[in-house]
Amino acid sequence: MDLTGKTVLITGASKGIGAATAHVFAEAGANVALVARNRDAIADLAGDIGKTAIAIPCDVSRYWEVEAAVNACIKAFGGLDVLIGNAGVIEPISHLANSDPEAWSHAIDINLKGVYNGMRAAMPVMQDAGGGTIITISSGAAHYALEGWSHYCTSKAGAAMLTMCAHKEGVEHGLRIMGLSPGTVATDMQHEIKDSGINPVSQLDWSDHIPPDWPAKALLWMCGPDGDAYMGQEISLRDEGIRKKVGLI
């Protein structure tokens, strides 16, 4: 796909899927706005990519920061065509009875409210422009309960429903909104899961996880015409048919 002249904002862009997505979209010609709390990491990434990238330090749990990030993106590149809602945390992994209420709530603020904040800031801009694409990074945890992951499963389930709601409200304004469930990906999050020793996911071997550039390539594919058939839905990268369509196998 050629995305020359298009602008993509990626939350959680400092590492993992977010950083891989930044590289894949930049290679496709897009301008990329890198949003994350780790200002040094996104600054280094923007430096690696070059003049088509901008680093915007931002905590997605705070709406005013997300709104400012969207405005900074528009000021730098003239518009916003794609929003990738990728920012998310798995910690603190704990059983409900022993969970820390503030830490549990903060995970909800990032994983669920962060997705809302991105949509709330981006949708009016895209609607005024006549169109745009919003993709939420989902998870199998949105649909299956897992021990020790009450905060993660709950926030991902909420984000999946929010994505469907946004589609219903945005489609008539030319917005393409959908979700991507990548499966288990070889990122730092998997090290945190492994260290917890809780539930079957922590027992997976590193070789069981897909590389971060797989979901990045799937996200790029979803921005093209082939993704139109999945608007309002959640694509699973565990599906071999989807992997073939994306060109991963």
Phi and psi in degrees as GROMACS dihedral restraints (atoms count N, CA, C in turn):
[ dihedral_restraints ]
;  ai    aj    ak    al  type     phi  dphi    fc
    3     4     5     6     1  -106.9    20    10
    4     5     6     7     1   113.4    20    10
    6     7     8     9     1  -109.8    20    10
    7     8     9    10     1    25.0    20    10
    9    10    11    12     1   -55.7    20    10
   10    11    12    13     1   129.3    20    10
   12    13    14    15     1    88.9    20    10
   13    14    15    16     1    -9.5    20    10
   15    16    17    18     1   -91.6    20    10
   16    17    18    19     1   154.6    20    10
   18    19    20    21     1  -123.3    20    10
   19    20    21    22     1   132.3    20    10
   21    22    23    24     1  -122.4    20    10
   22    23    24    25     1   130.8    20    10
   24    25    26    27     1  -108.0    20    10
   25    26    27    28     1   127.0    20    10
   27    28    29    30     1  -120.0    20    10
   28    29    30    31     1   119.1    20    10
   30    31    32    33     1   -87.5    20    10
   31    32    33    34     1   154.0    20    10
   33    34    35    36     1    64.0    20    10
   34    35    36    37     1    40.2    20    10
   36    37    38    39     1   -87.6    20    10
   37    38    39    40     1     1.0    20    10
   39    40    41    42     1   -75.5    20    10
   40    41    42    43     1   -21.1    20    10
   42    43    44    45     1  -162.5    20    10
   43    44    45    46     1   178.9    20    10
   45    46    47    48     1    57.5    20    10
   46    47    48    49     1  -135.5    20    10
   48    49    50    51     1   -60.3    20    10
   49    50    51    52     1   -39.7    20    10
   51    52    53    54     1   -61.9    20    10
   52    53    54    55     1   -46.4    20    10
   54    55    56    57     1   -67.0    20    10
   55    56    57    58     1   -41.1    20    10
   57    58    59    60     1   -63.2    20    10
   58    59    60    61     1   -38.9    20    10
   60    61    62    63     1   -64.6    20    10
   61    62    63    64     1   -39.3    20    10
   63    64    65    66     1   -59.5    20    10
   64    65    66    67     1   -44.5    20    10
   66    67    68    69     1   -65.5    20    10
   67    68    69    70     1   -44.8    20    10
   69    70    71    72     1   -64.0    20    10
   70    71    72    73     1   -43.8    20    10
   72    73    74    75     1   -71.2    20    10
   73    74    75    76     1   -36.7    20    10
   75    76    77    78     1   -64.8    20    10
   76    77    78    79     1   -39.8    20    10
   78    79    80    81     1   -65.0    20    10
   79    80    81    82     1   -25.4    20    10
   81    82    83    84     1   -83.9    20    10
   82    83    84    85     1     1.8    20    10
   84    85    86    87     1   100.1    20    10
   85    86    87    88     1    -0.7    20    10
   87    88    89    90     1   -80.4    20    10
   88    89    90    91     1   152.3    20    10
   90    91    92    93     1   -77.4    20    10
   91    92    93    94     1   138.2    20    10
   93    94    95    96     1  -125.2    20    10
   94    95    96    97     1   127.0    20    10
   96    97    98    99     1  -100.6    20    10
   97    98    99   100     1   116.9    20    10
   99   100   101   102     1   -97.6    20    10
  100   101   102   103     1   115.0    20    10
  102   103   104   105     1  -115.8    20    10
  103   104   105   106     1   126.5    20    10
  105   106   107   108     1  -170.5    20    10
  106   107   108   109     1   166.5    20    10
  108   109   110   111     1   -76.1    20    10
  109   110   111   112     1   -31.2    20    10
  111   112   113   114     1   -80.1    20    10
  112   113   114   115     1    91.3    20    10
  114   115   116   117     1   -64.2    20    10
  115   116   117   118     1   -35.3    20    10
  117   118   119   120     1   -67.1    20    10
  118   119   120   121     1   -41.8    20    10
  120   121   122   123     1   -65.4    20    10
  121   122   123   124     1   -44.1    20    10
  123   124   125   126     1   -73.3    20    10
  124   125   126   127     1   -29.0    20    10
  126   127   128   129     1   -66.1    20    10
  127   128   129   130     1   -42.1    20    10
  129   130   131   132     1   -63.7    20    10
  130   131   132   133     1   -41.8    20    10
  132   133   134   135     1   -64.8    20    10
  133   134   135   136     1   -43.0    20    10
  135   136   137   138     1   -62.3    20    10
  136   137   138   139     1   -38.3    20    10
  138   139   140   141     1   -64.0    20    10
  139   140   141   142     1   -38.0    20    10
  141   142   143   144     1   -65.9    20    10
  142   143   144   145     1   -40.0    20    10
  144   145   146   147     1   -75.0    20    10
  145   146   147   148     1   -42.4    20    10
  147   148   149   150     1   111.9    20    10
  148   149   150   151     1  -157.5    20    10
  150   151   152   153     1   -68.5    20    10
  151   152   153   154     1   -12.9    20    10
  153   154   155   156     1   -88.5    20    10
  154   155   156   157     1     8.4    20    10
  156   157   158   159     1  -123.7    20    10
  157   158   159   160     1   145.2    20    10
  159   160   161   162     1  -133.5    20    10
  160   161   162   163     1   137.3    20    10
  162   163   164   165     1   -98.0    20    10
  163   164   165   166     1   128.4    20    10
  165   166   167   168     1  -128.3    20    10
  166   167   168   169     1    98.4    20    10
  168   169   170   171     1   -60.0    20    10
  169   170   171   172     1   133.5    20    10
  171   172   173   174     1  -165.0    20    10
  172   173   174   175     1   139.7    20    10
  174   175   176   177     1  -101.4    20    10
  175   176   177   178     1   110.6    20    10
  177   178   179   180     1   -67.2    20    10
  178   179   180   181     1   -14.3    20    10
  180   181   182   183     1   -75.1    20    10
  181   182   183   184     1    -8.9    20    10
  183   184   185   186     1  -111.8    20    10
  184   185   186   187     1   115.2    20    10
  186   187   188   189     1   -58.4    20    10
  187   188   189   190     1   -44.3    20    10
  189   190   191   192     1   -62.1    20    10
  190   191   192   193     1   -29.4    20    10
  192   193   194   195     1   -73.1    20    10
  193   194   195   196     1   -39.1    20    10
  195   196   197   198     1   -66.2    20    10
  196   197   198   199     1   -42.9    20    10
  198   199   200   201     1   -60.2    20    10
  199   200   201   202     1   -42.3    20    10
  201   202   203   204     1   -65.1    20    10
  202   203   204   205     1   -35.8    20    10
  204   205   206   207     1   -65.8    20    10
  205   206   207   208     1   -42.4    20    10
  207   208   209   210     1   -62.6    20    10
  208   209   210   211     1   -43.0    20    10
  210   211   212   213     1   -64.4    20    10
  211   212   213   214     1   -38.7    20    10
  213   214   215   216     1   -65.6    20    10
  214   215   216   217     1   -37.5    20    10
  216   217   218   219     1   -63.2    20    10
  217   218   219   220     1   -45.7    20    10
  219   220   221   222     1   -65.0    20    10
  220   221   222   223     1   -40.2    20    10
  222   223   224   225     1   -63.2    20    10
  223   224   225   226     1   -38.3    20    10
  225   226   227   228     1   -75.9    20    10
  226   227   228   229     1   -40.2    20    10
  228   229   230   231     1  -119.6    20    10
  229   230   231   232     1    -5.4    20    10
  231   232   233   234     1    91.0    20    10
  232   233   234   235     1    -2.6    20    10
  234   235   236   237     1   177.0    20    10
  235   236   237   238     1  -176.1    20    10
  237   238   239   240     1  -143.7    20    10
  238   239   240   241     1   117.9    20    10
  240   241   242   243     1  -105.7    20    10
  241   242   243   244     1   -31.4    20    10
  243   244   245   246     1  -138.4    20    10
  244   245   246   247     1   134.4    20    10
  246   247   248   249     1  -118.7    20    10
  247   248   249   250     1   123.5    20    10
  249   250   251   252     1  -107.5    20    10
  250   251   252   253     1   110.0    20    10
  252   253   254   255     1   -87.5    20    10
  253   254   255   256     1    87.3    20    10
  255   256   257   258     1  -107.8    20    10
  256   257   258   259     1   -22.7    20    10
  258   259   260   261     1   -58.2    20    10
  259   260   261   262     1   132.7    20    10
  261   262   263   264     1  -168.5    20    10
  262   263   264   265     1   155.7    20    10
  264   265   266   267     1  -130.6    20    10
  265   266   267   268     1   150.1    20    10
  267   268   269   270     1  -105.1    20    10
  268   269   270   271     1   -24.7    20    10
  270   271   272   273     1   -82.7    20    10
  271   272   273   274     1   149.5    20    10
  273   274   275   276     1   -91.0    20    10
  274   275   276   277     1   118.9    20    10
  276   277   278   279     1   -72.6    20    10
  277   278   279   280     1   122.3    20    10
  279   280   281   282     1  -165.6    20    10
  280   281   282   283     1   158.4    20    10
  282   283   284   285     1   -73.4    20    10
  283   284   285   286     1   147.7    20    10
  285   286   287   288     1   -53.4    20    10
  286   287   288   289     1   -43.6    20    10
  288   289   290   291     1   -64.5    20    10
  289   290   291   292     1   -22.6    20    10
  291   292   293   294     1  -111.0    20    10
  292   293   294   295     1     5.5    20    10
  294   295   296   297     1   -72.1    20    10
  295   296   297   298     1   151.6    20    10
  297   298   299   300     1   -88.2    20    10
  298   299   300   301     1   118.4    20    10
  300   301   302   303     1   -57.0    20    10
  301   302   303   304     1   -41.3    20    10
  303   304   305   306     1   -68.9    20    10
  304   305   306   307     1   -42.2    20    10
  306   307   308   309     1   -67.3    20    10
  307   308   309   310     1   -38.5    20    10
  309   310   311   312     1   -61.0    20    10
  310   311   312   313     1   -46.1    20    10
  312   313   314   315     1   -65.0    20    10
  313   314   315   316     1   -36.6    20    10
  315   316   317   318     1   -66.2    20    10
  316   317   318   319     1   -35.6    20    10
  318   319   320   321     1   -62.7    20    10
  319   320   321   322     1   -38.7    20    10
  321   322   323   324     1   -64.0    20    10
  322   323   324   325     1   -40.8    20    10
  324   325   326   327     1   -60.2    20    10
  325   326   327   328     1   -38.5    20    10
  327   328   329   330     1   -80.4    20    10
  328   329   330   331     1   -52.3    20    10
  330   331   332   333     1   -74.9    20    10
  331   332   333   334     1   -30.9    20    10
  333   334   335   336     1  -109.4    20    10
  334   335   336   337     1   -55.7    20    10
  336   337   338   339     1   -65.0    20    10
  337   338   339   340     1   -30.0    20    10
  339   340   341   342     1   -62.8    20    10
  340   341   342   343     1   -37.8    20    10
  342   343   344   345     1   -67.8    20    10
  343   344   345   346     1   -44.8    20    10
  345   346   347   348     1   -58.7    20    10
  346   347   348   349     1   -47.1    20    10
  348   349   350   351     1   -58.3    20    10
  349   350   351   352     1   -41.4    20    10
  351   352   353   354     1   -63.8    20    10
  352   353   354   355     1   -46.3    20    10
  354   355   356   357     1   -63.0    20    10
  355   356   357   358     1   -43.9    20    10
  357   358   359   360     1   -62.5    20    10
  358   359   360   361     1   -37.4    20    10
  360   361   362   363     1   -78.2    20    10
  361   362   363   364     1   -33.5    20    10
  363   364   365   366     1   -90.3    20    10
  364   365   366   367     1   -34.1    20    10
  366   367   368   369     1   -59.7    20    10
  367   368   369   370     1   -44.9    20    10
  369   370   371   372     1   -61.7    20    10
  370   371   372   373     1   -37.4    20    10
  372   373   374   375     1   -63.2    20    10
  373   374   375   376     1   -47.1    20    10
  375   376   377   378     1   -67.4    20    10
  376   377   378   379     1   -40.1    20    10
  378   379   380   381     1   -63.6    20    10
  379   380   381   382     1   -40.8    20    10
  381   382   383   384     1   -65.2    20    10
  382   383   384   385     1   -30.0    20    10
  384   385   386   387     1   -84.4    20    10
  385   386   387   388     1    -9.7    20    10
  387   388   389   390     1    93.7    20    10
  388   389   390   391     1     5.5    20    10
  390   391   392   393     1   163.0    20    10
  391   392   393   394     1   169.9    20    10
  393   394   395   396     1   166.7    20    10
  394   395   396   397     1   170.2    20    10
  396   397   398   399     1  -124.0    20    10
  397   398   399   400     1   132.9    20    10
  399   400   401   402     1  -126.0    20    10
  400   401   402   403     1   124.5    20    10
  402   403   404   405     1  -125.7    20    10
  403   404   405   406     1   126.4    20    10
  405   406   407   408     1   -97.8    20    10
  406   407   408   409     1   132.2    20    10
  408   409   410   411     1   -79.6    20    10
  409   410   411   412     1   113.4    20    10
  411   412   413   414     1  -100.1    20    10
  412   413   414   415     1  -158.8    20    10
  414   415   416   417     1  -166.2    20    10
  415   416   417   418     1   155.1    20    10
  417   418   419   420     1   -60.3    20    10
  418   419   420   421     1   -24.6    20    10
  420   421   422   423     1   -66.1    20    10
  421   422   423   424     1   -14.0    20    10
  423   424   425   426     1   -71.3    20    10
  424   425   426   427     1   -17.3    20    10
  426   427   428   429     1  -123.7    20    10
  427   428   429   430     1   -10.8    20    10
  429   430   431   432     1  -134.0    20    10
  430   431   432   433     1   129.7    20    10
  432   433   434   435     1   -73.3    20    10
  433   434   435   436     1   137.4    20    10
  435   436   437   438     1  -131.6    20    10
  436   437   438   439     1   138.7    20    10
  438   439   440   441     1   -58.0    20    10
  439   440   441   442     1   132.3    20    10
  441   442   443   444     1    81.7    20    10
  442   443   444   445     1    -4.1    20    10
  444   445   446   447     1  -115.4    20    10
  445   446   447   448     1    31.0    20    10
  447   448   449   450     1   -57.8    20    10
  448   449   450   451     1   -38.8    20    10
  450   451   452   453     1   -66.7    20    10
  451   452   453   454     1   -41.7    20    10
  453   454   455   456     1   -73.6    20    10
  454   455   456   457     1   -47.9    20    10
  456   457   458   459     1   -60.5    20    10
  457   458   459   460     1   -43.6    20    10
  459   460   461   462     1   -65.3    20    10
  460   461   462   463     1   -45.5    20    10
  462   463   464   465     1   -68.3    20    10
  463   464   465   466     1   -38.4    20    10
  465   466   467   468     1   -70.9    20    10
  466   467   468   469     1   -35.6    20    10
  468   469   470   471     1   -64.6    20    10
  469   470   471   472     1   -41.6    20    10
  471   472   473   474     1   -63.9    20    10
  472   473   474   475     1   -41.5    20    10
  474   475   476   477     1   -66.0    20    10
  475   476   477   478     1   -34.9    20    10
  477   478   479   480     1   -65.9    20    10
  478   479   480   481     1   -42.6    20    10
  480   481   482   483     1   -67.4    20    10
  481   482   483   484     1   -39.9    20    10
  483   484   485   486     1   -59.7    20    10
  484   485   486   487     1   -39.0    20    10
  486   487   488   489     1   -63.9    20    10
  487   488   489   490     1   -40.7    20    10
  489   490   491   492     1   -67.5    20    10
  490   491   492   493     1   -38.5    20    10
  492   493   494   495     1   -63.0    20    10
  493   494   495   496     1   -43.3    20    10
  495   496   497   498     1   -63.0    20    10
  496   497   498   499     1   -37.1    20    10
  498   499   500   501     1   -61.8    20    10
  499   500   501   502     1   -47.3    20    10
  501   502   503   504     1   -58.6    20    10
  502   503   504   505     1   -37.1    20    10
  504   505   506   507     1   -87.2    20    10
  505   506   507   508     1   -23.0    20    10
  507   508   509   510     1   -99.8    20    10
  508   509   510   511     1   -21.2    20    10
  510   511   512   513     1   -61.6    20    10
  511   512   513   514     1   -35.8    20    10
  513   514   515   516     1   -73.2    20    10
  514   515   516   517     1   -10.2    20    10
  516   517   518   519     1  -103.0    20    10
  517   518   519   520     1    12.1    20    10
  519   520   521   522     1    86.6    20    10
  520   521   522   523     1    13.0    20    10
  522   523   524   525     1   -90.5    20    10
  523   524   525   526     1   138.3    20    10
  525   526   527   528     1  -106.7    20    10
  526   527   528   529     1   109.1    20    10
  528   529   530   531     1  -126.3    20    10
  529   530   531   532     1   129.6    20    10
  531   532   533   534     1  -159.5    20    10
  532   533   534   535     1   175.9    20    10
  534   535   536   537     1  -122.9    20    10
  535   536   537   538     1   157.0    20    10
  537   538   539   540     1  -128.2    20    10
  538   539   540   541     1   120.3    20    10
  540   541   542   543     1  -101.0    20    10
  541   542   543   544     1   105.9    20    10
  543   544   545   546     1   -82.3    20    10
  544   545   546   547     1   -12.9    20    10
  546   547   548   549     1    83.5    20    10
  547   548   549   550     1  -163.5    20    10
  549   550   551   552     1   -84.8    20    10
  550   551   552   553     1   129.9    20    10
  552   553   554   555     1  -120.6    20    10
  553   554   555   556     1   142.0    20    10
  555   556   557   558     1   -74.1    20    10
  556   557   558   559     1    81.6    20    10
  558   559   560   561     1  -130.8    20    10
  559   560   561   562     1   177.6    20    10
  561   562   563   564     1   -58.6    20    10
  562   563   564   565     1   -30.8    20    10
  564   565   566   567     1   -58.0    20    10
  565   566   567   568     1   -36.4    20    10
  567   568   569   570     1   -67.1    20    10
  568   569   570   571     1   -30.6    20    10
  570   571   572   573     1   -66.0    20    10
  571   572   573   574     1   -40.4    20    10
  573   574   575   576     1   -64.3    20    10
  574   575   576   577     1   -41.0    20    10
  576   577   578   579     1   -64.6    20    10
  577   578   579   580     1   -43.8    20    10
  579   580   581   582     1   -61.2    20    10
  580   581   582   583     1   -43.4    20    10
  582   583   584   585     1   -65.5    20    10
  583   584   585   586     1   -26.8    20    10
  585   586   587   588     1   -70.3    20    10
  586   587   588   589     1   -33.1    20    10
  588   589   590   591     1    68.7    20    10
  589   590   591   592     1    11.1    20    10
  591   592   593   594     1  -103.8    20    10
  592   593   594   595     1   135.6    20    10
  594   595   596   597     1    65.8    20    10
  595   596   597   598     1   164.0    20    10
  597   598   599   600     1   -60.7    20    10
  598   599   600   601     1   -25.7    20    10
  600   601   602   603     1   -63.1    20    10
  601   602   603   604     1   -33.2    20    10
  603   604   605   606     1   -70.0    20    10
  604   605   606   607     1   -15.6    20    10
  606   607   608   609     1   -92.5    20    10
  607   608   609   610     1    -4.0    20    10
  609   610   611   612     1   -67.2    20    10
  610   611   612   613     1   146.0    20    10
  612   613   614   615     1   -78.4    20    10
  613   614   615   616     1   151.4    20    10
  615   616   617   618     1   -56.0    20    10
  616   617   618   619     1   -32.6    20    10
  618   619   620   621     1   -70.4    20    10
  619   620   621   622     1   -12.7    20    10
  621   622   623   624     1   -77.9    20    10
  622   623   624   625     1   -15.7    20    10
  624   625   626   627     1   -91.0    20    10
  625   626   627   628     1   144.1    20    10
  627   628   629   630     1   -82.8    20    10
  628   629   630   631     1   156.4    20    10
  630   631   632   633     1   -73.5    20    10
  631   632   633   634     1   152.3    20    10
  633   634   635   636     1   -60.7    20    10
  634   635   636   637     1   -24.7    20    10
  636   637   638   639     1   -74.5    20    10
  637   638   639   640     1   -14.0    20    10
  639   640   641   642     1   -65.9    20    10
  640   641   642   643     1   -55.4    20    10
  642   643   644   645     1   -62.3    20    10
  643   644   645   646     1   -32.0    20    10
  645   646   647   648     1   -61.3    20    10
  646   647   648   649     1   -44.5    20    10
  648   649   650   651     1   -68.0    20    10
  649   650   651   652     1   -34.5    20    10
  651   652   653   654     1   -65.6    20    10
  652   653   654   655     1   -40.1    20    10
  654   655   656   657     1   -61.5    20    10
  655   656   657   658     1   -41.6    20    10
  657   658   659   660     1   -62.7    20    10
  658   659   660   661     1   -44.2    20    10
  660   661   662   663     1   -61.1    20    10
  661   662   663   664     1   -39.1    20    10
  663   664   665   666     1   -66.0    20    10
  664   665   666   667     1   -22.9    20    10
  666   667   668   669     1   -78.6    20    10
  667   668   669   670     1   -11.0    20    10
  669   670   671   672     1   -92.7    20    10
  670   671   672   673     1  -179.6    20    10
  672   673   674   675     1   -62.0    20    10
  673   674   675   676     1   -27.0    20    10
  675   676   677   678     1   -66.1    20    10
  676   677   678   679     1   -22.5    20    10
  678   679   680   681     1   -76.9    20    10
  679   680   681   682     1   -13.2    20    10
  681   682   683   684     1   -59.5    20    10
  682   683   684   685     1   -32.0    20    10
  684   685   686   687     1   -69.0    20    10
  685   686   687   688     1   -13.2    20    10
  687   688   689   690     1  -110.7    20    10
  688   689   690   691     1    11.7    20    10
  690   691   692   693     1   -60.4    20    10
  691   692   693   694     1   134.5    20    10
  693   694   695   696     1    80.5    20    10
  694   695   696   697     1     2.0    20    10
  696   697   698   699     1  -117.7    20    10
  697   698   699   700     1   177.5    20    10
  699   700   701   702     1  -118.9    20    10
  700   701   702   703     1   121.4    20    10
  702   703   704   705     1   -88.2    20    10
  703   704   705   706     1   135.0    20    10
  705   706   707   708     1  -105.8    20    10
  706   707   708   709     1   125.6    20    10
  708   709   710   711     1   -79.3    20    10
  709   710   711   712     1    -2.1    20    10
  711   712   713   714     1   -75.3    20    10
  712   713   714   715     1   -19.9    20    10
  714   715   716   717     1   -73.2    20    10
  715   716   717   718     1   117.9    20    10
  717   718   719   720     1   -61.6    20    10
  718   719   720   721     1   -33.3    20    10
  720   721   722   723     1   -62.7    20    10
  721   722   723   724     1   -40.9    20    10
  723   724   725   726     1   -66.3    20    10
  724   725   726   727     1   -42.4    20    10
  726   727   728   729     1   -59.0    20    10
  727   728   729   730     1   -38.6    20    10
  729   730   731   732     1   -67.5    20    10
  730   731   732   733     1   -41.3    20    10
  732   733   734   735     1   -63.7    20    10
  733   734   735   736     1   -37.9    20    10
  735   736   737   738     1   -73.9    20    10
  736   737   738   739     1   -23.5    20    10
  738   739   740   741     1    93.6    20    10
  739   740   741   742     1    23.6    20    10
  741   742   743   744     1   -86.9    20    10
  742   743   744   745     1   -22.6    20    10
